[in-house]
Amino acid sequence: MTTAYIYLILAIISETIGTVALQASQQFTRLGPSVIVVIGYALSFYLLAYTLKYMQIGIVYAIWSGLGIVFIAMIAYLVYGQKLDLPAVLGISMILAGILIIHLFSNSATH
C-alpha cells in the first residue's frame, strides 16, 4: 500500500471518529465529545491535505467521503440503532461500488 493510501485511510478514520463524536456531543453541549469532534476533523483535513501531494483531489474526495458515509452508516446502526431502508442500503452500496471501480480500474487514482 502506498503512502498516499495510508494517509487517506487515516484521514477517513479520523473523520469517522469526529462524526461519531459529533452525535455524542449533543449539539456541542458535552465538552469531551466536542473536543474529539474538533481534533478528529482537524486531523482528518491535515491528513487529507497531505494525501493531495500524491493523488488528485477528485479521487481523494470521492474515496474519503464515500467510505466515510459507509463507515458512519455502519456505526450509526451498531451504536445508535439507526436503521436504513432498502433504498438507502442500495444507494450506499452504489457508493461502495464506485469506490471499488475507481480503485481497481482508474488510472487517475495516483499521480
Backbone torsions as a table, in degrees:
resi	resn	phi	psi	omega
1	MET	NA	135.3	-178.0
2	THR	-77.0	163.5	178.5
3	THR	-57.6	-40.1	-178.8
4	ALA	-58.9	-44.5	-179.4
5	TYR	-69.5	-32.7	176.4
6	ILE	-63.5	-47.0	178.0
7	TYR	-65.0	-37.4	178.9
8	LEU	-65.5	-43.7	178.3
9	ILE	-62.2	-42.7	177.9
10	LEU	-64.1	-36.8	176.8
11	ALA	-64.4	-40.7	179.1
12	ILE	-65.4	-43.2	178.7
13	ILE	-62.8	-43.9	179.6
14	SER	-62.6	-42.4	179.0
15	GLU	-66.0	-38.7	179.0
16	THR	-64.7	-44.7	177.4
17	ILE	-61.0	-43.4	178.8
18	GLY	-61.7	-40.1	-178.9
19	THR	-71.4	-38.9	175.7
20	VAL	-63.7	-40.8	177.7
21	ALA	-66.5	-30.1	177.6
22	LEU	-60.2	-43.3	175.8
23	GLN	-63.4	-43.6	-177.9
24	ALA	-70.5	-21.6	-178.3
25	SER	-71.8	-13.6	-179.0
26	GLN	51.2	62.0	179.9
27	GLN	59.4	42.5	178.1
28	PHE	61.7	30.3	176.3
29	THR	-95.4	-9.4	177.8
30	ARG	-113.9	123.2	-171.8
31	LEU	-64.1	-50.3	-175.5
32	GLY	-55.9	-56.8	178.2
33	PRO	-62.2	-32.0	178.8
34	SER	-64.6	-40.1	177.1
35	VAL	-65.2	-40.2	178.6
36	ILE	-63.5	-37.8	177.0
37	VAL	-57.9	-51.6	-176.7
38	VAL	-62.9	-46.3	-180.0
39	ILE	-65.7	-43.2	-179.5
40	GLY	-60.9	-47.1	-180.0
41	TYR	-69.1	-41.5	179.5
42	ALA	-61.1	-46.3	178.7
43	LEU	-63.9	-40.2	180.0
44	SER	-61.5	-46.7	-179.6
45	PHE	-68.6	-34.9	175.3
46	TYR	-61.1	-49.2	180.0
47	LEU	-66.1	-36.4	177.4
48	LEU	-63.5	-43.0	178.2
49	ALA	-62.6	-39.9	178.6
50	TYR	-64.7	-37.9	178.8
51	THR	-60.5	-32.5	-178.2
52	LEU	-66.4	-12.2	173.6
53	LYS	-68.1	-22.6	-172.5
54	TYR	-116.7	-21.6	-174.0
55	MET	-132.9	158.9	179.2
56	GLN	-72.8	144.3	-174.9
57	ILE	-61.0	-38.8	-179.8
58	GLY	-63.2	-41.2	179.0
59	ILE	-69.6	-45.0	179.9
60	VAL	-59.7	-47.3	-177.1
61	TYR	-67.4	-37.6	178.1
62	ALA	-61.1	-45.8	-179.6
63	ILE	-68.9	-46.1	-177.7
64	TRP	-60.4	-50.9	-177.2
65	SER	-72.3	-39.0	-179.5
66	GLY	-63.2	-49.4	178.9
67	LEU	-68.7	-32.2	174.6
68	GLY	-60.3	-42.9	177.5
69	ILE	-60.6	-46.5	-178.5
70	VAL	-62.3	-48.7	-177.7
71	PHE	-64.7	-42.0	179.9
72	ILE	-64.8	-41.1	178.3
73	ALA	-61.8	-41.3	179.1
74	MET	-66.8	-44.0	-179.6
75	ILE	-67.0	-40.0	178.1
76	ALA	-60.5	-36.8	177.6
77	TYR	-69.3	-47.4	-175.6
78	LEU	-72.2	-41.9	-173.3
79	VAL	-91.2	-43.1	-173.2
80	TYR	-105.9	-1.8	179.2
81	GLY	68.7	21.7	-179.9
82	GLN	-82.0	120.0	-176.1
83	LYS	-101.0	148.9	177.1
84	LEU	-108.4	145.1	175.0
85	ASP	-83.9	175.3	-175.5
86	LEU	-58.7	-45.2	178.5
87	PRO	-60.1	-37.5	177.9
88	ALA	-65.9	-43.0	178.2
89	VAL	-63.2	-42.2	178.3
90	LEU	-63.6	-42.6	178.7
91	GLY	-61.7	-45.2	178.5
92	ILE	-65.4	-35.6	176.6
93	SER	-63.5	-37.4	177.5
94	MET	-67.7	-35.8	175.7
95	ILE	-61.6	-46.7	177.8
96	LEU	-60.6	-41.7	178.5
97	ALA	-61.8	-40.5	177.7
98	GLY	-62.0	-41.9	177.9
99	ILE	-63.4	-42.4	178.2
100	LEU	-63.9	-40.6	178.1
101	ILE	-62.1	-44.8	177.6
102	ILE	-58.8	-49.7	-175.7
103	HIS	-66.0	-42.0	-173.4
104	LEU	-84.8	-31.0	-169.5
105	PHE	-121.1	-15.3	-174.6
106	SER	-90.3	136.4	173.7
107	ASN	-84.6	-4.9	-180.0
108	SER	-82.1	-8.1	-173.2
109	ALA	-63.7	-32.4	177.6
110	THR	-136.1	157.6	178.4
111	HIS	-76.2	NA	NA
